[in-house]
Amino acid sequence: MTEQKVRWGILATGGIAAAFTAELVDLPDAEVVAVASRTEQSAKAFAERFGIARAYGDWDALARDEDVDVVYVATPHSAHRAAAGLCLEAGRNVLCEKAFTLNAREAEELVALARSRGSFLMEAMWMYCNPLIRRLADLVRDGAIGEVRSVHADFGLAGPFPPQSRLRDPLQGGGALLDLGVYPVSFAHLLLGEPADVVARAVLSEEGVDLQTGALLSWESGALASVHCSIIGGTATTASVTGSLGRIDIPYGFFHTDRFVLHRDGRDPEEFTTGPAERGSLRHEAQEVMRALRAGGTESPLVPLDGTLAVMRTLDAIRDRVGVRYPSEDTLTPA
Ligand SMILES: NC(=O)c1ccc[n+]([C@@H]2O[C@H](COP(=O)([O-])OP(=O)(O)OC[C@H]3O[C@@H](n4cnc5c(N)ncnc54)[C@H](OP(=O)(O)O)[C@@H]3O)[C@@H](O)[C@H]2O)c1
């Protein structure tokens, strides 16, 4: 695979599948060769829209397509375990949307499957592939703001989302936490690792999903992170990390940012930017997958599977504290 284009298969034809495919078709070293949907009609329409050669009306045919190097799973989270599992079982490499699965148990099953097959698997946590977020993490790791004391991050959308929308459907893993809260939680994990303890409160819908959730994560070092997510209020969607020697602020849209400001105590603020073309781009995660596949890797150092598992444990712990359980979950093992 060193010189040839990486051949992508797309599994599901919804909103993010279309957004990601639109970026893939513009990458010179990528080729989208197949798409699968639950219906042939939808697969064909998607294939026609993006000029994709093969359209399958079931997932199995895509999973068994030997001429696909990597499958991008873009179903609702409730179907990630089944869809990614099918592809891994058939020998495909997989990039799987966030939240990676409904819970840590499902995530462990997928990771074990990929590792036993020697296949590549990565959570589509595009924030971790964003060049400025990587720069920020490097600065923090190198001590630019001293020892990390606290992190704040939030992501809320005003909606309104009707009860029949994916975001409010328990059967599809609905709620603010898995869809939006995964970004603030992953941001805190990036800077501090897995928390030692979690407290949380949420407001639940009649259907039993979280409409808004606030959590306080704590570490043995004394660091704290406050994370908030909502599907009933458009929040600032900013992030900041404060240390013993300064602070870094990321403005609106922190998880796909093109700008942040470093405040070192006693110095003028320093702005870091990549320019607006970088903002909102999913191509960095696609490029990271292709780089890792060409290098013969089975996971990405930017989005390591152990990190994904840790985030899933924190999401489980938050859901445990606020009492959100999905219909398919008989037992949830909280952290
Ligand atoms: N990275 C990002 O920025 C980002 C942004 C938005 C969403 N996401 C994630 O991507 C995933 C999909 O989100 P989306 O907004 O694209 O959702 P969406 O627009 O509802 O699309 C999901 C697609 O999955 C298939 N599907 C629907 N219900 C299903 C079910 N019950 N079981 C299996 N497949 C089903 C459908 O495709 P077919 O009809 O073809 O089967 C549907 O079009 C979620 O996990 C979400 O968290 C990521």
PDBQT file of the ligand as one rigid body, heavy atoms in Angstrom, charges set to zero:
ROOT
HETATM    1  N1  LIG A 401     -16.932  13.524  13.475  1.00  0.00    +0.000 N 
HETATM    2  C1  LIG A 401     -17.951  14.379  13.499  1.00  0.00    +0.000 C 
HETATM    3  O1  LIG A 401     -17.784  15.587  13.416  1.00  0.00    +0.000 OA
HETATM    4  C2  LIG A 401     -19.342  13.839  13.620  1.00  0.00    +0.000 A 
HETATM    5  C3  LIG A 401     -20.412  14.673  13.294  1.00  0.00    +0.000 A 
HETATM    6  C4  LIG A 401     -21.690  14.139  13.361  1.00  0.00    +0.000 A 
HETATM    7  C5  LIG A 401     -21.890  12.828  13.764  1.00  0.00    +0.000 A 
HETATM    8  N2  LIG A 401     -20.820  12.052  14.113  1.00  0.00    +0.000 N 
HETATM    9  C6  LIG A 401     -21.021  10.670  14.539  1.00  0.00    +0.000 C 
HETATM   10  O2  LIG A 401     -21.316   9.904  13.375  1.00  0.00    +0.000 OA
HETATM   11  C7  LIG A 401     -22.349   8.955  13.641  1.00  0.00    +0.000 C 
HETATM   12  C8  LIG A 401     -23.501   9.203  12.680  1.00  0.00    +0.000 C 
HETATM   13  O3  LIG A 401     -23.992  10.506  12.882  1.00  0.00    +0.000 OA
HETATM   14  P1  LIG A 401     -24.821  11.281  11.745  1.00  0.00    +0.000 P 
HETATM   15  O4  LIG A 401     -25.031  12.650  12.265  1.00  0.00    +0.000 OA
HETATM   16  O5  LIG A 401     -24.206  11.114  10.412  1.00  0.00    +0.000 OA
HETATM   17  O6  LIG A 401     -26.212  10.487  11.817  1.00  0.00    +0.000 OA
HETATM   18  P2  LIG A 401     -27.318  10.379  10.691  1.00  0.00    +0.000 P 
HETATM   19  O7  LIG A 401     -27.286  11.567   9.797  1.00  0.00    +0.000 OA
HETATM   20  O8  LIG A 401     -28.573  10.012  11.384  1.00  0.00    +0.000 OA
HETATM   21  O9  LIG A 401     -26.827   9.141   9.805  1.00  0.00    +0.000 OA
HETATM   22  C9  LIG A 401     -26.617   7.867  10.330  1.00  0.00    +0.000 C 
HETATM   23  C10 LIG A 401     -26.772   6.838   9.206  1.00  0.00    +0.000 C 
HETATM   24  O10 LIG A 401     -26.636   5.541   9.781  1.00  0.00    +0.000 OA
HETATM   25  C11 LIG A 401     -27.616   4.662   9.227  1.00  0.00    +0.000 C 
HETATM   26  N3  LIG A 401     -28.561   4.327  10.291  1.00  0.00    +0.000 N 
HETATM   27  C12 LIG A 401     -29.586   5.037  10.764  1.00  0.00    +0.000 A 
HETATM   28  N4  LIG A 401     -30.200   4.394  11.768  1.00  0.00    +0.000 NA
HETATM   29  C13 LIG A 401     -29.551   3.255  11.932  1.00  0.00    +0.000 A 
HETATM   30  C14 LIG A 401     -29.703   2.177  12.826  1.00  0.00    +0.000 A 
HETATM   31  N5  LIG A 401     -30.669   2.162  13.736  1.00  0.00    +0.000 N 
HETATM   32  N6  LIG A 401     -28.848   1.160  12.728  1.00  0.00    +0.000 NA
HETATM   33  C15 LIG A 401     -27.885   1.180  11.805  1.00  0.00    +0.000 A 
HETATM   34  N7  LIG A 401     -27.686   2.200  10.929  1.00  0.00    +0.000 NA
HETATM   35  C16 LIG A 401     -28.515   3.211  11.004  1.00  0.00    +0.000 A 
HETATM   36  C17 LIG A 401     -28.311   5.425   8.139  1.00  0.00    +0.000 C 
HETATM   37  O11 LIG A 401     -27.629   5.147   6.929  1.00  0.00    +0.000 OA
HETATM   38  P3  LIG A 401     -28.235   4.061   5.900  1.00  0.00    +0.000 P 
HETATM   39  O12 LIG A 401     -29.666   4.492   5.670  1.00  0.00    +0.000 OA
HETATM   40  O13 LIG A 401     -27.359   4.194   4.747  1.00  0.00    +0.000 OA
HETATM   41  O14 LIG A 401     -28.157   2.721   6.546  1.00  0.00    +0.000 OA
HETATM   42  C18 LIG A 401     -28.138   6.854   8.532  1.00  0.00    +0.000 C 
HETATM   43  O15 LIG A 401     -28.171   7.712   7.429  1.00  0.00    +0.000 OA
HETATM   44  C19 LIG A 401     -22.691   9.107  15.133  1.00  0.00    +0.000 C 
HETATM   45  O16 LIG A 401     -22.003   8.139  15.862  1.00  0.00    +0.000 OA
HETATM   46  C20 LIG A 401     -22.203  10.520  15.472  1.00  0.00    +0.000 C 
HETATM   47  O17 LIG A 401     -21.782  10.664  16.813  1.00  0.00    +0.000 OA
HETATM   48  C21 LIG A 401     -19.556  12.532  14.019  1.00  0.00    +0.000 A 
ENDROOT
TORSDOF 0
